Amino acid sequence: MKACFNCGLETVSGLGLCAGCGADLSDVEQSGAQTVSSASPAQGDNSSSGSPSLRRKSLNIRILEWCLVLFALSQSGVVYLGYWLYRTRGSLPPAYSWEGSEWMHYIWRNVCPLGILGYVLFRNSKWCPSHGSHPPDRDNAVPRPARSQVTKLRIVELALVLMVAFGGSILRSFEVLLGYETLPSEPVKSRVVWLVYGILSNGAALGLLRYVLDRSSRTFRELGLHWTSRDVAVALPLALGAGLASRLLHPITFAVAEMQGGHRTPVADISKYLFGSSVTMAAVLGAIVVGFFEELIVRGYLMTEVKRLTGSMAVALICSVAVQVSYHFYQGGPEALALAGGFLAFAGYYAKTNRLLPPVLAHIALDLDSLIMYALRAT
């Protein structure tokens, strides 16, 4: 027996016409069989690894969304600006003048949270293309219009993550390089406050990255972050190689700067700014957090996405090193360019092996080495 699609009357399977309304049931039976046979594997796929847009959102995605929204609302200065405009009857707050760089910082502090809010809202809207159902290695199977939408979304995601993670550091770094700002000889805040602030800021960027990956059915493991004992053994030679590359490049960058400027560029002493007046556990934890944070985003995520978007690992390597150098210019132009040797070693290793843990451990080792050298000089 089978039910008629038109009137619902059950009819013997052998009959080609419905006894109630006379509708032709032969074509319906064929198309139904084909639909079931073709839909079964797809349903099996969705039950095991379906896209977040097609299945019910998991609890961790909901938690990440709420955390990101709360962070964005707490960081946004739009509410405070509206309050000041109301209190001053349209005049600007004294702290923000057109003559300084305060407006640039103000715009950046608002663009980041508003970008996060906009991204979360867009990801939950009907206009968002579903690229979670198409694994990265099967992007060519996606229809061309959908592939174009997914590519644009990935570019926006990459720009947003980089802006939240490094936008403020890049802005401050160029201000110091161009002479608009100077670094204090001592940190303004205590090391514990600095560590807590850094963890919260870095945690927001990492939370955004995790949300981006979760909404496209990816994990940190796909960026190369997974543990093996061999990675620990490779980390030390990689750190030595990266340190040697920076030292070899150091006299070259300073010589070029001297030729262009006509005088020898002094080496900036930023140890007290980075580590404080004394080496504390907060400084050690800060070095560990920074090493993990930088390598995960600027190495694992940035290189993976640029490689996927451009198809060139060389472009991905150059972009990774360029971004990492850009927020180190506060140390001086020649010093930051010399650090590019070590960054290039990390990027080259990741491009060759797609393993992220050795660069993370090597980065942490080099930062701890600088901390130990500073402690020995201070005693």
C-alpha positions, 0 to 999 in steps of 0.5 A: 500500500502507498498513500497518494500525494494528492488526496492521501488515499492508500492504494495498492502498490501495483496500481499506477493510478490513485483510486480516489483522485486518479493521480499518476503514482508511478513517477512519484514512486520512482522519484521517492526511491531516488530521493531516499537512496541519495539522501541516506548518505547525506543524512548519515553525514549530517548526523556525524559531522554536519554543519553548525548552520544545518544542525542545532548549535552546540552549547560551546558555540552559544557560550562563546557567542555570549562571551563575545557579545559581553566583551564587545559591549564592555569594550565599546565606547559608544555608550560613553561617547553618547553620555559625554555628548549629552553632558557637554551638549555636543562638544567632544570630551577633552581627552579626545582632540583632533590634534592627537592620535587619541581619535585613532585609538578611540576608533580602533577600540570601537571598531573591534567590538562593533565588528565582533557584534556584527560578525556574531549577528551575521553568523546567525542571520539567513544571509550568512553562507554555510561553509561549515558543510564543505570541508576545506579540502573539498572547496572545489566541489562547492558551486562557484557563487557559494565558493565566492561567498565563502571566500569573502567571509573568510577574508572578513573573518581573518581581518577581524581576528587580526584586528582584535588580536594585534590592531592596538599593538600595531597602532602603538608600535607605529606611533613609537616608530614615527616618534609620536609616542615614547615608551616609558622606562617602567610599566605604568601598571603593576606586573600582575595587573598587566598580566591579567589585562593581557590574558583578558585581551588575548583571551578575547581574540582566542575566543573569537578565533575559536568561534570562527573555527567552530562555526566552520566545523574546524578545530585548533588541531587542524591548525597543527596544534597537537601534542607529540613528544617529538615536537618537544625535541624539535623545539630547542634546535628550532629556537637556536636556529631562530635566535641565530638567524636574528643575530645574523640579520641584526648587524645588517639591518643596523648597517642599512639604517646607518647608511640611510640616516647618516648616523648609527641607530642606538639600540633601544633598551626596552627590558624594563618596559617588557619585564619591569624593575624585577623579574617576577612570576607574572613576567614568566607567565606573560612570556608563556602566554604571549608565545602561545598567543602569537604563534597560534594566530599569526602562524597557525591561523594566518598562514592556514587561511592565506594559503587556502585563499591564495593557494601559495604558501610563499604568500602565507609565509610573507604575510605571517612574518610581515604582520609579526614584524609590524607590532614589534616596531616599538623596539625600533625599525632595525631591531624589528627587522632583525627579528624577522630572521627568527620569525622567518625560521618559525614560519618556514618550519610551519610551512614545511611540517604544518606543526604548530607546537615546536614554534610555540615552544621555541618562541616561549624559550626565546622569550624566557631566555631574554628574561633570564639575560635581563635578570642576570644583568640586573643583579 
